[in-house]
Amino acid sequence: MLIGEARRARPRPVEPGLYDVPHWRALWQQARDTAPAPCPYRGLAAYRAEDAGWFFGQEQDTAALVGELSRCLDGDGLLILLGGSGAGKSSLLRAGLLPALAGGALRGSDKWPVAVLTPTGDPLAALVHATASALGCSPAVLRNAAEAAQSRAVGLAGRRWTSRMAGWAKQPQDHQPVRAAAAAYRPSLRERFSSG
């Protein structure tokens, strides 16, 4: 409502100074001169590591992810975070896991190089570039090192995955979908890893 209309509707203001135009102008100028407070809501964008202070309520999920990563480092293999589109996977990784690791959640994790990437149209190239950047080397150096270790790594990964899938296939009946998936993929994994 405009001040003039408010005066006509109620000649005496409900608050002293409510109809004082110079006072309102001074308040408006003060508000314009004040730096805006950061907005904690990122809309549809994922939270980033620098948004960790606003990313709360996910401590239990972050702790679970750190625990799973710890098991992977102990030799349990690859950790994959799955979830529907918009479920918060990127936010959990970027504003939950990365700050936890930077804070030393796992021994030495505060010194680990970090590569954050969006897979793009060529996900392997994006991974190579992000990893090379995090390690401080050129993508060519990283590719050469990867090619030199490829046969040894593929053989080891194949043995680990085949063993893991065999373990999953032996799970109790309440994990039947996992058993079916493991049984279906086990032969193709063996073929893929043994042919490389």
Accessible surface in RSA format (square Angstrom, percent):
REM  Atomic radii and reference values for relative SASA: ProtOr
REM  Chains: A
REM  Algorithm: Lee & Richards
REM  Probe-radius: 1.40
REM  Slices: 20
REM RES _ NUM      All-atoms   Total-Side   Main-Chain    Non-polar    All polar
REM                ABS   REL    ABS   REL    ABS   REL    ABS   REL    ABS   REL
RES MET A   1   183.76  95.2  97.06  64.2  86.70 206.4  95.41  81.1  88.35 117.0
RES LEU A   2   126.40  70.4 124.33  88.9   2.07   5.2 126.28  88.7   0.11   0.3
RES ILE A   3    45.45  25.9  40.37  30.1   5.08  12.2  41.26  29.7   4.20  11.4
RES GLY A   4    32.16  39.7   0.00   N/A  32.16  39.7  25.09  68.9   7.07  15.8
RES GLU A   5    79.52  45.7  76.09  57.6   3.42   8.1  22.54  43.6  56.98  46.5
RES ALA A   6    18.18  16.7  16.73  25.8   1.45   3.3  17.89  25.2   0.29   0.8
RES ARG A   7   112.51  47.2 108.79  55.5   3.72   8.8  40.12  54.8  72.39  43.9
RES ARG A   8   184.26  77.4 153.86  78.4  30.41  72.4  82.01 112.1 102.25  62.0
RES ALA A   9    79.37  73.0  38.16  58.9  41.21  93.7  49.97  70.4  29.40  77.9
RES ARG A  10   132.87  55.8 131.67  67.1   1.21   2.9  28.96  39.6 103.91  63.0
RES PRO A  11   111.40  81.2  93.23  85.0  18.17  66.0  95.34  78.7  16.06  99.8
RES ARG A  12   197.99  83.1 192.42  98.1   5.57  13.3  69.42  94.9 128.57  77.9
RES PRO A  13    41.39  30.2  29.41  26.8  11.98  43.5  29.41  24.3  11.98  74.4
RES VAL A  14    97.67  64.3  65.29  59.1  32.39  78.0  72.34  62.9  25.33  68.7
RES GLU A  15   105.28  60.4 105.28  79.6   0.00   0.0  34.32  66.4  70.96  57.9
RES PRO A  16   126.50  92.2  98.74  90.0  27.76 100.9 105.98  87.5  20.53 127.6
RES GLY A  17    36.74  45.3   0.00   N/A  36.74  45.3  26.50  72.7  10.24  22.9
RES LEU A  18    60.18  33.5  55.15  39.5   5.04  12.7  58.52  41.1   1.66   4.5
RES TYR A  19    20.04   9.4  18.74  10.7   1.30   3.4  14.25  10.7   5.79   7.1
RES ASP A  20    62.08  43.5  53.09  52.8   8.98  21.2  19.08  44.9  42.99  42.9
RES VAL A  21    49.97  32.9  48.74  44.1   1.23   3.0  48.74  42.3   1.23   3.3
RES PRO A  22    91.40  66.6  83.80  76.4   7.60  27.6  86.58  71.5   4.82  30.0
RES HIS A  23    85.59  46.8  79.33  55.1   6.26  16.0  47.20  48.6  38.39  44.7
RES TRP A  24   110.28  44.3 108.77  52.6   1.51   3.5 108.02  57.6   2.26   3.7
RES ARG A  25   165.51  69.5 159.27  81.2   6.24  14.8  62.02  84.8 103.49  62.7
RES ALA A  26    61.83  56.8  48.72  75.2  13.11  29.8  56.99  80.3   4.84  12.8
RES LEU A  27    73.66  41.0  69.21  49.5   4.45  11.2  69.47  48.8   4.19  11.3
RES TRP A  28   165.24  66.3 161.75  78.3   3.49   8.2 152.05  81.1  13.19  21.4
RES GLN A  29    86.10  48.1  86.10  62.9   0.00   0.0  40.12  85.4  45.98  34.9
RES GLN A  30   115.18  64.4 109.20  79.8   5.98  14.2  37.00  78.8  78.18  59.3
RES ALA A  31    64.15  59.0  42.85  66.1  21.30  48.5  50.93  71.7  13.22  35.0
RES ARG A  32   159.70  67.1 125.31  63.9  34.40  81.9  29.65  40.5 130.05  78.8
RES ASP A  33   105.20  73.7  69.16  68.8  36.04  85.2  32.62  76.8  72.58  72.4
RES THR A  34    85.78  61.0  71.43  72.4  14.35  34.2  64.45  86.6  21.33  32.2
RES ALA A  35    84.25  77.5  62.14  95.9  22.10  50.3  67.96  95.7  16.29  43.1
RES PRO A  36   125.00  91.1  99.64  90.8  25.36  92.2 109.80  90.7  15.20  94.5
RES ALA A  37    89.14  82.0  61.17  94.4  27.97  63.6  66.40  93.5  22.73  60.2
RES PRO A  38    95.83  69.8  78.63  71.7  17.20  62.5  89.62  74.0   6.21  38.6
RES CYS A  39    92.58  70.0  67.56  75.4  25.02  58.8  38.89  98.5  53.69  57.9
RES PRO A  40    58.43  42.6  57.05  52.0   1.38   5.0  57.58  47.5   0.85   5.3
RES TYR A  41   156.71  73.2 143.10  81.4  13.61  35.4 113.52  85.3  43.19  53.2
RES ARG A  42    67.44  28.3  49.20  25.1  18.24  43.4  16.30  22.3  51.14  31.0
RES GLY A  43    34.89  43.0   0.00   N/A  34.89  43.0  19.41  53.3  15.48  34.7
RES LEU A  44   187.78 104.6 150.50 107.7  37.28  93.7 155.01 108.9  32.77  88.2
RES ALA A  45    52.29  48.1  33.86  52.2  18.43  41.9  43.70  61.5   8.59  22.8
RES ALA A  46    30.55  28.1  16.96  26.2  13.59  30.9  21.66  30.5   8.89  23.6
RES TYR A  47    48.11  22.5  48.11  27.4   0.00   0.0  27.78  20.9  20.33  25.1
RES ARG A  48    95.68  40.2  95.65  48.8   0.02   0.1  33.83  46.2  61.85  37.5
RES ALA A  49    45.28  41.6  35.61  55.0   9.66  22.0  35.90  50.6   9.38  24.8
RES GLU A  50   128.09  73.5  89.60  67.8  38.49  91.6  59.35 114.8  68.74  56.1
RES ASP A  51    12.09   8.5  12.09  12.0   0.00   0.0   0.25   0.6  11.84  11.8
RES ALA A  52    32.97  30.3  22.06  34.0  10.91  24.8  22.20  31.3  10.77  28.5
RES GLY A  53    72.94  89.9   0.00   N/A  72.94  89.9  43.88 120.4  29.06  65.1
RES TRP A  54   103.68  41.6  96.45  46.7   7.23  17.0  77.23  41.2  26.45  42.9
RES PHE A  55    32.63  16.3  17.81  11.0  14.82  38.6  19.32  11.7  13.31  38.1
RES PHE A  56   147.68  73.9 131.25  81.3  16.43  42.8 131.40  79.7  16.28  46.6
RES GLY A  57    59.15  72.9   0.00   N/A  59.15  72.9  31.04  85.2  28.10  62.9
RES GLN A  58    64.83  36.3  63.20  46.2   1.63   3.9   6.32  13.5  58.51  44.4
RES GLU A  59   112.66  64.7 104.76  79.3   7.90  18.8  73.07 141.3  39.59  32.3
RES GLN A  60   155.70  87.1 146.47 107.0   9.23  22.0  54.65 116.3 101.05  76.6
RES ASP A  61    70.98  49.7  67.46  67.1   3.52   8.3   8.57  20.2  62.41  62.2
RES THR A  62    18.69  13.3  18.69  18.9   0.00   0.0  15.96  21.4   2.73   4.1
RES ALA A  63    64.66  59.4  50.69  78.2  13.96  31.8  56.50  79.6   8.16  21.6
RES ALA A  64    59.24  54.5  46.57  71.9  12.67  28.8  58.34  82.2   0.90   2.4
RES LEU A  65    12.50   7.0  10.46   7.5   2.03   5.1  11.93   8.4   0.57   1.5
RES VAL A  66    19.39  12.8  19.39  17.6   0.00   0.0  19.39  16.8   0.00   0.0
RES GLY A  67    21.79  26.9   0.00   N/A  21.79  26.9  21.38  58.7   0.41   0.9
RES GLU A  68    74.17  42.6  73.92  55.9   0.25   0.6  21.31  41.2  52.86  43.2
RES LEU A  69    32.76  18.2  32.76  23.4   0.00   0.0  32.76  23.0   0.00   0.0
RES SER A  70    36.42  30.8  35.54  47.4   0.88   2.0   8.77  18.7  27.66  38.7
RES ARG A  71   116.87  49.1 116.52  59.4   0.35   0.8  52.18  71.3  64.69  39.2
RES CYS A  72    23.44  17.7  13.44  15.0  10.00  23.5   6.33  16.0  17.11  18.4
RES LEU A  73   104.00  57.9  71.09  50.9  32.90  82.7  74.45  52.3  29.55  79.5
RES ASP A  74   121.47  85.1  84.40  84.0  37.07  87.7  32.28  76.0  89.19  89.0
RES GLY A  75    37.79  46.6   0.00   N/A  37.79  46.6  20.44  56.1  17.35  38.9
RES ASP A  76    64.64  45.3  54.36  54.1  10.28  24.3   7.73  18.2  56.91  56.8
RES GLY A  77    27.94  34.5   0.00   N/A  27.94  34.5  20.96  57.5   6.98  15.6
RES LEU A  78   117.34  65.3  90.69  64.9  26.65  67.0  95.92  67.4  21.42  57.6
RES LEU A  79    56.46  31.4  32.94  23.6  23.52  59.1  33.50  23.5  22.95  61.8
RES ILE A  80   102.05  58.1  77.02  57.4  25.03  60.3  80.18  57.7  21.87  59.4
RES LEU A  81    56.66  31.6  35.81  25.6  20.85  52.4  36.66  25.7  20.00  53.8
RES LEU A  82   150.23  83.7 125.08  89.5  25.15  63.2 125.95  88.5  24.27  65.3
RES GLY A  83    43.32  53.4   0.00   N/A  43.32  53.4  23.75  65.2  19.56  43.8
RES GLY A  84    50.97  62.9   0.00   N/A  50.97  62.9  39.73 109.0  11.25  25.2
RES SER A  85   121.32 102.5  81.16 108.3  40.16  92.5  49.62 105.7  71.71 100.5
RES GLY A  86    80.67  99.5   0.00   N/A  80.67  99.5  41.49 113.9  39.19  87.8
RES ALA A  87    75.41  69.3  31.13  48.0  44.28 100.7  43.03  60.6  32.37  85.8
RES GLY A  88    32.37  39.9   0.00   N/A  32.37  39.9  26.68  73.2   5.69  12.7
RES LYS A  89    60.99  29.8  56.38  34.6   4.61  11.0  46.51  41.9  14.48  15.4
RES SER A  90    50.80  42.9  47.17  63.0   3.63   8.4  11.36  24.2  39.44  55.3
RES SER A  91    11.69   9.9  11.44  15.3   0.26   0.6   3.57   7.6   8.12  11.4
RES LEU A  92    22.33  12.4  22.33  16.0   0.00   0.0  22.33  15.7   0.00   0.0
RES LEU A  93    66.13  36.8  66.09  47.3   0.04   0.1  66.09  46.4   0.04   0.1
RES ARG A  94    61.17  25.7  61.17  31.2   0.00   0.0   9.01  12.3  52.16  31.6
RES ALA A  95     4.36   4.0   0.00   0.0   4.36   9.9   0.00   0.0   4.36  11.5
RES GLY A  96     7.04   8.7   0.00   N/A   7.04   8.7   4.44  12.2   2.60   5.8
RES LEU A  97    16.56   9.2  16.56  11.8   0.00   0.0  16.56  11.6   0.00   0.0
RES LEU A  98    35.03  19.5  32.21  23.0   2.83   7.1  32.64  22.9   2.39   6.4
RES PRO A  99    38.53  28.1  24.35  22.2  14.18  51.5  29.90  24.7   8.63  53.6
RES ALA A 100    25.54  23.5  12.77  19.7  12.78  29.1  23.52  33.1   2.02   5.3
RES LEU A 101    13.58   7.6  13.58   9.7   0.00   0.0  13.58   9.5   0.00   0.0
RES ALA A 102    68.84  63.3  49.26  76.0  19.57  44.5  53.29  75.1  15.54  41.2
RES GLY A 103    68.72  84.7   0.00   N/A  68.72  84.7  34.42  94.4  34.30  76.8
RES GLY A 104    34.94  43.1   0.00   N/A  34.94  43.1  11.59  31.8  23.35  52.3
RES ALA A 105    50.42  46.4  13.58  21.0  36.84  83.8  26.56  37.4  23.86  63.2
RES LEU A 106    22.90  12.8  20.63  14.8   2.27   5.7  22.82  16.0   0.08   0.2
RES ARG A 107   236.62  99.3 204.19 104.1  32.43  77.2  90.24 123.3 146.38  88.7
RES GLY A 108    36.48  45.0   0.00   N/A  36.48  45.0  27.18  74.6   9.30  20.8
RES SER A 109     3.87   3.3   0.00   0.0   3.87   8.9   0.00   0.0   3.87   5.4
RES ASP A 110    74.90  52.5  47.15  46.9  27.76  65.6  10.80  25.4  64.10  63.9
RES LYS A 111   168.01  82.0 138.14  84.8  29.87  71.1 111.07 100.0  56.94  60.7
RES TRP A 112    85.88  34.5  72.30  35.0  13.58  31.9  56.47  30.1  29.41  47.7
RES PRO A 113    80.62  58.8  52.09  47.5  28.53 103.7  63.45  52.4  17.17 106.7
RES VAL A 114    77.61  51.1  53.14  48.1  24.47  59.0  56.05  48.7  21.55  58.5
RES ALA A 115    43.19  39.7  12.99  20.1  30.20  68.7  15.72  22.1  27.48  72.8
RES VAL A 116    74.94  49.3  46.38  42.0  28.57  68.8  49.55  43.0  25.40  68.9
RES LEU A 117    55.16  30.7  31.60  22.6  23.55  59.2  38.83  27.3  16.32  43.9
RES THR A 118    93.16  66.3  84.80  86.0   8.36  19.9  62.05  83.3  31.11  47.0
RES PRO A 119    74.12  54.0  74.12  67.6   0.00   0.0  74.12  61.2   0.00   0.0
RES THR A 120    96.47  68.6  62.29  63.1  34.18  81.5  73.42  98.6  23.05  34.8
RES GLY A 121    84.84 104.6   0.00   N/A  84.84 104.6  45.74 125.5  39.10  87.6
RES ASP A 122    81.97  57.4  78.35  78.0   3.61   8.5  31.15  73.3  50.82  50.7
RES PRO A 123    74.00  53.9  71.91  65.6   2.08   7.6  72.21  59.6   1.79  11.1
RES LEU A 124   128.79  71.7 128.28  91.8   0.51   1.3 128.50  90.2   0.29   0.8
RES ALA A 125    33.71  31.0  28.19  43.5   5.51  12.5  32.88  46.3   0.83   2.2
RES ALA A 126    18.62  17.1   7.57  11.7  11.05  25.1  16.31  23.0   2.30   6.1
RES LEU A 127    85.20  47.5  85.20  61.0   0.00   0.0  85.20  59.8   0.00   0.0
RES VAL A 128    27.93  18.4  27.29  24.7   0.64   1.5  27.93  24.3   0.00   0.0
RES HIS A 129    96.57  52.8  92.18  64.1   4.39  11.2  61.38  63.3  35.19  40.9
RES ALA A 130    18.57  17.1   7.93  12.2  10.64  24.2  16.04  22.6   2.53   6.7
RES THR A 131    37.08  26.4  37.08  37.6   0.00   0.0  31.50  42.3   5.58   8.4
RES ALA A 132     0.96   0.9   0.96   1.5   0.00   0.0   0.96   1.3   0.00   0.0
RES SER A 133    88.00  74.4  62.22  83.0  25.78  59.4  33.93  72.3  54.07  75.8
RES ALA A 134    33.52  30.8   3.25   5.0  30.27  68.9  14.52  20.5  19.00  50.3
RES LEU A 135    95.06  52.9  63.86  45.7  31.20  78.4  68.23  47.9  26.82  72.2
RES GLY A 136    70.22  86.6   0.00   N/A  70.22  86.6  36.20  99.4  34.01  76.2
RES CYS A 137    43.19  32.7  23.30  26.0  19.90  46.8  28.58  72.4  14.61  15.8
RES SER A 138    51.76  43.7  42.28  56.4   9.48  21.8  43.06  91.7   8.70  12.2
RES PRO A 139    34.15  24.9  34.15  31.1   0.00   0.0  34.15  28.2   0.00   0.0
RES ALA A 140    53.64  49.3  51.17  79.0   2.47   5.6  52.49  73.9   1.15   3.0
RES VAL A 141    86.93  57.2  84.71  76.7   2.22   5.4  85.91  74.6   1.02   2.8
RES LEU A 142    34.81  19.4  34.53  24.7   0.28   0.7  34.81  24.4   0.00   0.0
RES ARG A 143   101.66  42.7  99.52  50.7   2.14   5.1  46.19  63.1  55.47  33.6
RES ASN A 144    95.86  66.1  89.37  86.4   6.49  15.6  26.36  63.5  69.50  67.2
RES ALA A 145    58.29  53.6  45.09  69.6  13.21  30.0  53.71  75.6   4.58  12.1
RES ALA A 146    59.73  54.9  46.63  72.0  13.10  29.8  56.32  79.3   3.41   9.0
RES GLU A 147   117.85  67.7 100.48  76.0  17.37  41.3  39.42  76.3  78.42  64.0
RES ALA A 148    89.98  82.7  49.77  76.8  40.21  91.5  62.47  88.0  27.52  72.9
RES ALA A 149    33.51  30.8  30.46  47.0   3.05   6.9  33.51  47.2   0.00   0.0
RES GLN A 150   104.38  58.4 100.25  73.3   4.14   9.8  24.50  52.2  79.88  60.6
RES SER A 151    82.72  69.9  69.46  92.7  13.26  30.5  42.44  90.4  40.27  56.4
RES ARG A 152   181.55  76.2 169.75  86.5  11.80  28.1  81.30 111.1 100.25  60.8
RES ALA A 153    52.78  48.5  46.04  71.1   6.74  15.3  51.20  72.1   1.58   4.2
RES VAL A 154    35.46  23.3  34.21  31.0   1.26   3.0  35.46  30.8   0.00   0.0
RES GLY A 155    22.38  27.6   0.00   N/A  22.38  27.6  20.63  56.6   1.75   3.9
RES LEU A 156    73.88  41.1  73.88  52.9   0.00   0.0  73.88  51.9   0.00   0.0
RES ALA A 157    34.14  31.4  30.01  46.3   4.13   9.4  33.84  47.7   0.30   0.8
RES GLY A 158     3.98   4.9   0.00   N/A   3.98   4.9   3.95  10.8   0.03   0.1
RES ARG A 159   156.05  65.5 145.39  74.1  10.66  25.4  77.42 105.8  78.63  47.7
RES ARG A 160   118.01  49.6 109.62  55.9   8.39  20.0  36.28  49.6  81.73  49.5
RES TRP A 161    61.49  24.7  60.62  29.3   0.87   2.0  41.37  22.1  20.12  32.6
RES THR A 162    24.90  17.7  24.81  25.2   0.09   0.2  21.15  28.4   3.74   5.7
RES SER A 163    76.07  64.3  61.80  82.5  14.28  32.9  32.65  69.5  43.43  60.8
RES ARG A 164    96.97  40.7  90.83  46.3   6.13  14.6  29.48  40.3  67.49  40.9
RES MET A 165    21.57  11.2  21.57  14.3   0.00   0.0  21.22  18.0   0.34   0.5
RES ALA A 166    26.23  24.1  25.42  39.2   0.81   1.8  25.84  36.4   0.38   1.0
RES GLY A 167    40.57  50.0   0.00   N/A  40.57  50.0  31.24  85.7   9.33  20.9
RES TRP A 168    75.35  30.2  75.35  36.5   0.00   0.0  59.69  31.8  15.66  25.4
RES ALA A 169    17.61  16.2  10.34  16.0   7.27  16.5  10.34  14.6   7.27  19.3
RES LYS A 170   169.90  82.9 137.58  84.4  32.32  76.9  92.45  83.2  77.45  82.5
RES GLN A 171    47.49  26.6  40.26  29.4   7.22  17.2  16.67  35.5  30.81  23.4
RES PRO A 172    88.69  64.6  75.40  68.7  13.29  48.3  88.55  73.1   0.14   0.9
RES GLN A 173   129.60  72.5 119.17  87.1  10.43  24.8  63.94 136.1  65.67  49.8
RES ASP A 174   117.31  82.2  78.94  78.6  38.37  90.7  52.63 123.9  64.68  64.5
RES HIS A 175    77.47  42.3  75.33  52.4   2.14   5.5  46.68  48.1  30.79  35.8
RES GLN A 176    79.33  44.4  79.33  58.0   0.00   0.0  46.40  98.8  32.93  25.0
RES PRO A 177   101.75  74.2  88.95  81.1  12.80  46.5  97.04  80.1   4.72  29.3
RES VAL A 178    61.51  40.5  58.73  53.2   2.78   6.7  61.24  53.2   0.28   0.7
RES ARG A 179    64.26  27.0  63.11  32.2   1.15   2.7   5.51   7.5  58.74  35.6
RES ALA A 180    56.45  51.9  45.17  69.7  11.28  25.7  52.79  74.3   3.66   9.7
RES ALA A 181    47.34  43.5  40.69  62.8   6.65  15.1  46.81  65.9   0.53   1.4
RES ALA A 182     2.09   1.9   0.39   0.6   1.70   3.9   1.59   2.2   0.50   1.3
RES ALA A 183    52.31  48.1  41.64  64.3  10.67  24.3  42.31  59.6  10.00  26.5
RES ALA A 184    73.31  67.4  42.95  66.3  30.36  69.1  55.09  77.6  18.22  48.3
RES TYR A 185   132.21  61.7 132.21  75.2   0.00   0.0  84.42  63.4  47.78  58.9
RES ARG A 186    54.85  23.0  54.84  28.0   0.01   0.0   3.67   5.0  51.18  31.0
RES PRO A 187    71.35  52.0  67.96  61.9   3.39  12.3  70.83  58.5   0.52   3.2
RES SER A 188    56.28  47.6  50.76  67.7   5.51  12.7  45.02  95.9  11.26  15.8
RES LEU A 189    32.97  18.4  32.53  23.3   0.44   1.1  32.97  23.2   0.00   0.0
RES ARG A 190   117.86  49.5 114.03  58.1   3.83   9.1  48.97  66.9  68.89  41.8
RES GLU A 191   119.36  68.5 113.80  86.1   5.57  13.3  48.79  94.4  70.57  57.6
RES ARG A 192   173.79  73.0 162.73  83.0  11.06  26.3  48.62  66.5 125.16  75.9
RES PHE A 193    42.55  21.3  35.69  22.1   6.86  17.9  35.69  21.6   6.86  19.6
RES SER A 194    97.19  82.1  58.35  77.9  38.85  89.5  51.56 109.8  45.64  63.9
RES SER A 195    96.96  81.9  55.77  74.4  41.20  94.9  49.41 105.2  47.55  66.6
RES GLY A 196    77.08  95.1   0.00   N/A  77.08  95.1  42.41 116.4  34.67  77.6
END  Absolute sums over single chains surface
CHAIN  1 A    14497.6      11382.2       3115.5       8965.2       5532.4
END  Absolute sums over all chains
TOTAL         14497.6      11382.2       3115.5       8965.2       5532.4
